[in-house]
Amino acid sequence: MNDEKAIICEQEFDSTVLRLWRAITDVEEMRQWFFDNIPDFKAEVGFETRFMVDAGERQFMHEWKIIEVQYLKLIKYQWTYEDYNGIGFVTFQISVDNERIMLKVISEGLDTFRPKVPEFSRVNCQGGWDYFIKERLKCYLAKQ
């Protein structure tokens, strides 16, 4: 994937690595800050799930497949949508720098989705990740 086209969202958390890992990999916790209708989730290579997301004007059947897992460090999804051609990849990468816990989300492949709809614009995608990571996940972990 072309890193120049990747959408990147980074956030520091006042948390532990284990606490952050659980928030991004445990389905019960993911439902609290990410998508509340994720039917199931396992941080295991090959795991697949699908669920509908209502974006207002359109609904999107999200189809996720886990393609890489490094416990407490990284989880990477293959991300597609039913009825749309294209393939994306989303990587959640945890790092520790001088005791600062950082999460970096890298979304690649947005430009491959067809037909083009406003929800697949770079601005909308960046805004979505900023909302989920910098607002929802940050607030969720702050309450824990």
Secondary structure, DSSP 4 states (H G I P E B T S, - for coil): --GGG-EEEEEEESS-HHHHHHHHH-HHHHHHHS-TT------STT-EEEEEEE-SS-EEEEEEEEEEEETTTEEEEEEEETT-B--EEEEEEEEEETTEEEEEEEEE-GGG-BS--GGGSHHHHHHHHIIIIIIIIHHHHHH-
